[in-house]
Amino acid sequence: MRARRIFAAASVAALAVLSLAACGRSAPDVAAYVGDTRYSVDRVDAIFDDAQARYADAIRSQRAQTGATPAPEELRSSVTRQDVLNLLIAVDLGKRVADEKGIQVSDEVSPEQLQSQLQMPATAEYAKLWGEWVDISAALQQELPPADLSDDAVMAVYQAIAKTGAIRSGLSVAQVREAFGEGGFVRNATALSLALREEAEKVDASVNPKYGPIGVPSVVSTGQSLVFYALPYINHDGPVTDISTPEAPGTAGQVAP
C-alpha cells in the first residue's frame, strides 16, 4: 500500500530563520507571512480550538462506552498552536516547491488513515492538514536529489526524535549512525529541508516571534507505530523583531482562509 511506503521513511525538514524583520511586516494579528499570503493568529487559534474540541468529544464518547467520566486533563490533546503553524507554513511552502519543480502530488493519504496514530479525529482540520502534508512531503522527497549525510544532519534528526521519547537520548554520532543504518531517510529529509529553506527565502517568509522556532511537521515509523515530531530551526541565531507597531490593515497581501 502506498501509504505504508510513505510512513516507512521519516519526513523531516528544517526552515531557515524566519522573523518579522523582512519589509517591516509586523502586524501583531498575523502569525506568519508566506509571500503575499498572511496566516492570521485567529486562523491558527481556530484550527487549534477545533482540534481540542474534537479530541475532547472523541474521548468523552470512548469513556461513555464504559460508563467512565474522563478527567479534565484527559480531554486535552497534545496538539499545540505551534504545531498548527508549523503545518500551515510547511503545506504552503511545499506546494510552492512542487509547482515550481513540476512535481505531481497525489492524494494518497487520508485523515482517516492518520487519525488513530495522530490521536485526532479525521474530521479535525488539523488531521486534514497532516494528510495533505504527508502527500506533499512524500512527493518532494521522492523527486529531490538526496543530500549528503553529514553528522549535523544525522544529529538534528536524532535529537528531534529523541525529544519525543521514541529513541534513547544521549547517543554519540557513531551510535546514531549505527542506529540509522544507511540513513537514506536523513538524506531525503535534508534535501527537503534545503528546498523549503530556499523557498522560504525566495518568498520572504516571516513568522510572528510570539511563536517558537518554526519546525517542519515530521513523521517516522518505528515499525509498530508512527512518531510525529517537528525538526526546528537549525540556524536560529538572530534576535526576534519587536511587533509593537502594527502595519495598516490590508497592506500585507491576502489573508489565508
Sequence and secondary structure as in RCSB ss.txt:
>XXXX:A:sequence
MRARRIFAAASVAALAVLSLAACGRSAPDVAAYVGDTRYSVDRVDAIFDDAQARYADAIRSQRAQTGATPAPEEL
RSSVTRQDVLNLLIAVDLGKRVADEKGIQVSDEVSPEQLQSQLQMPATAEYAKLWGEWVDISAALQQELPPADLS
DDAVMAVYQAIAKTGAIRSGLSVAQVREAFGEGGFVRNATALSLALREEAEKVDASVNPKYGPIGVPSVVSTGQS
LVFYALPYINHDGPVTDISTPEAPGTAGQVAP
>XXXX:A:secstr
 HHHHHHTS          TTGGG   TTEEEEETTEEEEHHHHHHHHHHHHHHHHHHHHHHHHTTT    GGGG
  S  HHHHHHHHHHHHHHHHHHHHHT        HHHHHHHHTS TTSHHHHHHHHHHHHHHHHHHHS      
HHHHHHHHHHHHTTTSS SS  HHHHHHHHTT HHHHHHHHHHHHHHHHHHHTT EE TTS    EEEEEE SSS
EEEEEE  S   S      S   TT S EE  
